[in-house]
Amino acid sequence: MICNLLNISNIDVVHGEQSLSPEEELLNGFISSFAPYMNTTLDFSVSNTALLLDKVGLSTLRMDKEMLQTIINGAKQLDYVSV
């Protein structure tokens, strides 16, 4: 979904053993330190945040597909993302 929104068509997620080009090996080296974060689901309590937001009449962010599309499209319109 993110690749579609950013008009990126030449990236694939592959599983298992694959032979990588030298460029892909270099990129994997840069992002390998983030692997533990990408392979883990973290759940943080938002009860304090929800309580404070409720006091001012707001609610917590509902991060669904529509919200993600809205955020990416907004970033594109503000030139935070160049595609």
Sequence and secondary structure as in RCSB ss.txt:
>XXXX:A:sequence
MICNLLNISNIDVVHGEQSLSPEEELLNGFISSFAPYMNTTLDFSVSNTALLLDKVGLSTLRMDKEMLQTIINGA
KQLDYVSV
>XXXX:A:secstr
 HHHHTT  S     S     HHHHHHHHHHGGGHHHHT       HHHHHHHHHTT      SHHHHHHHHHHH
HHTTSS  
